[in-house]
Amino acid sequence: MRALAGFVLGVSTVAAAAPGAFALDFPSAAKIAPACVARVNTAALRAMNRTNPLGQMQIYGPPTVFNPHLLRVEVNVIGARTEIYAVDLAIDDACNVLSASTRLESNEWPVR
């Protein structure tokens, strides 16, 4: 029980540390400042460039917020076939990207 109280206190301290970056509005998802969204989207496209996708990359909508330091951006690659990638980004309180990982969510291979 004491560990749970410490966790809740830590989460509330992190949320209060960056005013304006994350405004928690329960039960809806957290909202992100527009400058942070632009920075996260740029980092997601850079991470996708390392995978050498074949086609045009597009991002629709804001990132999904799992917690104040973990965001997911969905990147659509439109080319010979359509692929959807999920790019998970770890950020700090100032919205600096610490790490990025890509994962193929779906693709449309031709059925023969």
N, C-alpha and C positions, 0 to 999 in steps of 0.2 A: 504494500500500500504506500509506503514511504517513497519507493522508486517511482510509482505512478505519479505521485504529487510532484516529485522533482522533474519528471518528464513534462508534465503540464506547465510547470513554471518555466522550464527551458524553452518550450515552444512559444509561450506567450512573450518571453523576453526576445526571442528571435523575431517574432512578428512585429514587436514594437521597435526593434532596432533600425528598421528601414522604413520610416514613415513615407507613405506614398508609393512605395515599390509594390507592396502587397496589401491591399485593403480586403480583409476577410469579411465576407458577407454570407453568413450561414443561412440556409443550407445550400446556397449556390456555390459554385467554384470561386476560387480566389481570382481577383482581377490583377492584371499586370500593367505597369506604366508603359505607354507607347514607345518610349525610348528603349526600354528593356526588351519589348517584343521585337523591335528592329534588330537589336544586338543578337538576340537568341536566334532569330530567323537567319541572319547572316552566318552565324556559327554553324547552324544546321546545314546550310547550303555548302559551306566549306567542308564539312564532314562528308557530305554526299559526294563532293568532287573527288575525294580519296577513293571512292568505290567505283569510279569510272562508269557512271550510268550512261546508257545509250538513249538519248532523247532530251527533251526540254523539261527542266525541273520547275515545279510550281508549288507554292505553299498557299493553302486556303485556310483562312480563319486563324484565330489566336491559338497559342500553344495550350496543351492540357497541363494543368497544375496538379502534381501529385502531393507535393509539399513545398514550402517556400524555397527549397533548394534543388528541386528536381522537376524538370519540365519535359514535355514530349511534344515534338513538332512532327506533323505528318507531311511528308514530301511526296508529291505525285510526279512520276517520271512518265512523260508521254512521248512515245516514239514508235518503233516497230510493234511493241506491245506495251500495255499500260502496267506500271508497277507502282505500288504504294509502299513507301519506307517509313518507319518510325525512327526518329532520331531523339534519343534521350540525352538531355543536357543537365549537368550538375553546375549550379551557379552559386556564387557567394552573395552576401548581403548587398553588395554594390552592383549586382547583375553582371559580374565578370564571369565568363564561362570557364569552368575548371576542367571539364571533361565532356566528351561527346561519344556516343556509341550509336551505330546504325543497325537496323534490323529490317529485313524484308518482310513486310506484312502480307502482301498478296501480289500475284502477277497473273497475267492472262496468256498462258502458253496455248498455242493452237492445238486443238484436239484432232487427232488423225484417226 
